Amino acid sequence: MSVAEGYSKTSRVLRLIRPGALIGLLLTASAAASAEPGIQTPSIFDPRSTPASGIVDYSNLVLGICFAIFVIVMALIAITVVRFRRRPGDDDREPPQIYGSNQLELAWTVVPIIIVFVLSLVTVRTIFSLQIDEKPPGWMPVTAVGHQWWWEFQYPERGFTTANELHVPVGRATFLTLQSADVIHSFWVPQLAGKTDVIPNRENHMWIEPQVPGLYVGQCAEFCGTQHANMLLRIYVHTPEDFERWARAEAREAAAVPAAAAGRDVFLTTACINCHTVRGTVANGRFGPDLTHLMSRQTLGAGVAPNDSDHLKQWLIDPDHLKPGALMPAMGLDTQAIDQLVAYLETLE
Ligand code: CUA
C-alpha cells in the first residue's frame, strides 16, 4: 500500500471519530484492523501500550460488573413477571402484605457497598498509575506543543524538533510534557494512552510505553477551531536500533545541496524564515513546523495530504485549498520560484 493510500484510509477512519460514530467504530475496529496492513485502527479495545492496556482492563472490569448487575436485575424481573402473573381463575383478593425483610435489606446494602469499595480501589490505583508529574529516570522526555492546527514535538535530550509525527522506541517509556501555543487541544492516540488535554499557560503530563512496533494514529480530541478535524497525529514506534538511526538523522543540520541553491535563496529571502526553522540556515521561525528534515515526514499539514512533490507544490501555491483556514498564507510566488522552492524543500531529508 502506498503512503497516499495509507494516508487517505487513515484520515477516512479518523474522520469517523465523532460521537455518533464512535461506538460503531469501536465495535467494528477489530474487523477493520486486518484490512489495513501497516496501520493500526485506532480502537481503545486494542491497546498496544502500558497505560492504554491498564485503562482497558479497568473499563472491562467496570463493564463486566455493570453487565452482571444488568443480567441479574433483568432475570429477576422476568421471573417475577412470568411466575406471579395473573392467571385465569385467580380470585380478586389482595395477596398477603409483607413488611420488610432484614436479610434482603442487608444483602442489597452490603453487596453494593462491596462493589463500590472494590471499584474505588481499582479506580484510585489506575489513576495513580496514569498520573506521573515528574519524569522518572531512564524515561525519554518529549515536549508536545499543540498549535492551530498541527503538533510540535521537541526532543530536549537530542536537541531537535519535529512536527506531527512522533517517533519513539518500543518497550521504553516516553514521558510527554503537553503545552499549547494558543487554544485548548487534546492529545489522543487511542491504542497508546487515554486522552490528555493540552491547555494554554499550563503543563500537563502523560506517558506511553508501546509494546509493539508500528504506526499508530490519533488526533486532536478537543475542538480547537476550523481545522480541528485535520489536526492528526501519527506515532511511529520503532525498534531501539531504528529509533537511534532516525534520531541521529534528525539531530543533523540541514545539508546545503548545491543543485537546490536557487530554491534555498527563495526560501531564505522570503517570509518563510519568519515562521519556519531550518537548522543550519538563518531560518529560525517558531510559529510554523520545523522544516529541517521535512522529507522524513509522511504527511503535510498535520496529516491533510501525503508529503510528495505535487502536494508540496499545491501547499505552497495555496495552503487554504488543502486546509481551509490554515494559518500559513499563500506566498504569491511565481511558478518558477515555487518549483525552485519545492526542489529545495525536497533536499531536506
Ligand atoms: Cu487541536 Cu482540536
Boltz pocket constraint, residues with backbone or C-beta under 6 A from the ligand:
constraints:
  - pocket:
      binder: B
      contacts: [[A, 146], [A, 147], [A, 149], [A, 184], [A, 185], [A, 186], [A, 220], [A, 221], [A, 222], [A, 223], [A, 224], [A, 225], [A, 227], [A, 228], [A, 229], [A, 231]]
      max_distance: 6.0
